Amino acid sequence: MNLTRRQREVLLLAANGNTNAAIAAWLGTRPDTVASILTAAYRRLGATDRAQAVAIALAVGELGVHQIHIPDQQREAAA
């Protein structure tokens, strides 16, 4: 179930609220390439979508909760 380094990197960027287009721009690739990487990550994790993939990755230790950044506005609204 281990993700590749690239899958982990892209999933983490997605977990932090970035779109495929934004991730692609930062990584110097295309949005459809990002989508393919995420699809492969979902498959490895047994997930069907972004949210489930992030939840599973957190649960199995592929991502750490400390890596997820909550925008100040959302943090304040949740308090």
Backbone as a ProteinNet text record, in pm:
[ID]
protein_1_A
[PRIMARY]
MNLTRRQREVLLLAANGNTNAAIAAWLGTRPDTVASILTAAYRRLGATDRAQAVAIALAVGELGVHQIHIPDQQREAAA
[TERTIARY]
81.8	0	86.6	215.8	302.3	290.2	277.7	275	416.8	429.6	559	583.2	705.5	737.2	652	637.3	560.8	411.7	358.9	218.1	193.9	284	272	279.3	372.3	390.1	263.2	208.9	89.9	-31.9	-47.4	-160.5	-153.3	-36	-20.6	-59.8	-17.5	-58	-209.4	-269.8	-415.9	-483.2	-425.8	-482.2	-482.4	-392.8	-384.7	-470.1	-562.1	-661.4	-624.7	-517.2	-473.9	-545.1	-578	-638.9	-532.8	-578.5	-483.9	-404.6	-471.2	-402.6	-293	-322.8	-222.6	-105.6	-136.1	-30.6	57.5	-5.3	69.4	161	111.8	193.7	315.7	297	408.7	511.1	461.5	551.8	604.4	556.5	602.4	552.6	429.1	369.8	231.1	151.1	17.1	-88.4	-203.6	-311.7	-354	-352.9	-391.8	-286.4	-161.4	-57.1	-81.7	-117.4	-150	-268.6	-370.8	-488.5	-448.9	-359	-312.6	-236.5	-153.4	-77.9	-174	-274.1	-371.9	-453	-492.1	-568.2	-486.9	-359.3	-272.5	-261.1	-254.1	-249	-378.4	-492.8	-621.7	-625.2	-580.4	-580.5	-495.2	-375.6	-287.4	-348.2	-419.9	-479.6	-616.1	-674.7	-808.5	-915.2	-886.9	-978.8	-1051.4	-1166.2	-1243.1	-1239.4	-1192.2	-1184.8	-1077.1	-1058.1	-954	-966.7	-1087	-1107.8	-1079.4	-1128.6	-1105.3	-956.3	-889.7	-746.6	-668.2	-702.2	-633.9	-659.8	-785.2	-818.7	-742	-738.4	-665.6	-516.5	-461.5	-319	-282	-368.5	-344.3	-351.2	-450.2	-470.5	-355.3	-296.9	-190.3	-50.6	-42.6	87.3	158.5	91.2	153.4	165.4	70.8	73.7	62.7	119.9	108.1	12	-65.2	-162.7	-93.4	30.7	107.2	140.5	122.8	150.1	30.2	-85.8	-207.8	-220.2	-228.6	-232.3	-373.4	-428.1	-562.3	-551.8	-617.3	-614.3	-671.7	-617.8	-660.8	-810.9	-873.1	-1017.1	-1094.2	-1055.6	-1124.1	-1097.5	-977.1	-942.2	-1028.8	-1042.9	-1123.7	-1270.1	-1321.5	-1460.9	-1489.4	-1391.4	-1410	-1400.6	-1344.8	-1325.5	-1452.9
-119	0	126	113.1	231.1	314.5	446.5	539.1	567.3	603	649	789	834.5	969.4	1072.6	1058	1154.3	1149	1028.7	1016.4	1084.3	1063.1	1125.1	1276.6	1326.7	1470.2	1533.1	1471.6	1525.5	1514.6	1402.5	1386.9	1489	1517.5	1617.6	1756.4	1789.8	1918	1924.5	1815	1809.7	1820.3	1753.9	1757.2	1897.3	1979.2	2117.1	2211.8	2155.8	2235.9	2285.3	2234.7	2280.2	2204	2273.3	2211.5	2138	2051.7	1983	2083.2	2190.3	2292	2361.5	2395.7	2461	2366.9	2241.7	2143.4	2128.4	2119	2104.6	2223.9	2343	2463.4	2461.3	2422.5	2418.9	2311.7	2199.8	2088.6	2091.3	2184.2	2193.2	2080.6	2039.4	1931.9	1974.7	1881.7	1914.8	1865.7	1931.1	1887.3	1742.7	1694.5	1555	1458.3	1502	1420.3	1412.4	1524.5	1526.9	1434.9	1442.1	1355.9	1208.2	1173.1	1034.3	989.2	1076.8	1044.8	1023	1111.2	1095.8	967.7	935.9	812.9	690.2	690.3	578.9	571.6	687.4	690.8	637.2	677.3	626.8	474.8	424.4	279.4	208.4	260.4	198	200.7	307.7	323.2	255.4	217.1	159.4	266	386	499.2	526.6	595.4	629	777.2	858.7	1002.6	1066.9	1196.7	1274.3	1269.4	1296.5	1301.4	1165.4	1060	926.6	891.3	928.6	900.6	971.7	1096.9	1171.8	1105.9	1068.9	1005.7	874.7	793	665.4	691.2	784.1	814.8	862.6	941.6	985.3	866.1	780.7	666.5	566	547.6	447.7	507.6	639	702.3	747	744	795	947.2	1012.4	1156.6	1178.1	1286.7	1322.1	1438.1	1436	1542.2	1678.2	1680.6	1805.7	1864.1	1785.4	1833	1902.8	1891.1	1953.1	2091.1	2191.9	2329.7	2384.8	2430.9	2486.1	2638.4	2694.5	2840.3	2907.9	3022.4	3093.7	3116.2	3148.1	3173.3	3049.4	2933.5	2809.9	2773.7	2797.9	2770.2	2854.1	2982.5	3072	3031.6	2991.2	2951.3	2823.7	2736.4	2611	2625.7	2737.4	2757.4	2796.2
0	0	0	4.3	8.4	-118.3	-97.8	-210.1	-256.5	-383.6	-431.8	-375	-384.3	-336.8	-408.4	-539.5	-618.8	-583.6	-564.9	-524.5	-390.3	-296.7	-164.3	-175.3	-255.8	-275.2	-333.9	-438.2	-504.5	-413.5	-343.2	-252.6	-139.3	-89.9	15.7	-35.4	-155.3	-213.2	-230.2	-271.5	-284.9	-148.1	-49.1	86.7	144.3	96.5	143.8	59.6	-17.4	-87.5	-225.3	-281.2	-413.2	-524.5	-631.4	-748.2	-829.1	-918.7	-1007.3	-1089.5	-1135.2	-1215.4	-1134.4	-1009.7	-924.6	-896.4	-866.7	-839.6	-963.9	-1079.7	-1204.9	-1228.5	-1202.9	-1223.1	-1131.3	-1005.5	-910.2	-944.6	-997.2	-1027	-1170.1	-1250.4	-1388.3	-1475.3	-1453.4	-1532.3	-1577.4	-1627.4	-1676.4	-1578	-1574.6	-1484.5	-1506.4	-1631.4	-1653.7	-1598.7	-1592.8	-1530.5	-1380	-1319.4	-1177	-1149.8	-1234	-1217.9	-1225.1	-1316.5	-1329.1	-1204.7	-1152.1	-1030	-913.8	-901.8	-793.8	-810.4	-932.7	-956.8	-915.5	-946.4	-906.3	-754.2	-689	-541.9	-483.4	-539.9	-491	-501.2	-614.8	-636.9	-531.7	-506.2	-405.8	-267.1	-236.9	-104.4	-92.4	-204.8	-203.3	-185.2	-231.6	-216	-347	-335.5	-454.7	-487.4	-395	-422.2	-335.6	-356.2	-289.2	-136.9	-88.7	56.2	120.8	59.6	114.9	108.4	1.4	-10.8	98.9	125.3	231.7	366.2	392.4	520.2	539	436.1	445.7	462	384.5	394	533.9	594.9	733.6	828.8	810.2	899.8	894.5	775.9	762.3	771.9	793.8	813.9	688.2	573.8	450.9	455.7	522	545.6	695.4	743	883.9	901.1	1006.6	1030.7	1039.8	1086.2	1095.2	957.4	851.9	716.6	653.7	716.8	665.1	727.3	643	690.5	677.5	788.8	790.1	777.6	674.7	661.3	786	821.1	942.6	948.2	834.8	832.6	874.7	825.6	861.8	1007.7	1055.3	1193.7	1286.9	1254.4	1337	1334.1	1218.5	1206.6	1285.2	1297	1368.8	1519.9	1566	1710.2	1781.4
[MASK]
+++++++++++++++++++++++++++++++++++++++++++++++++++++++++++++++++++++++++++++++

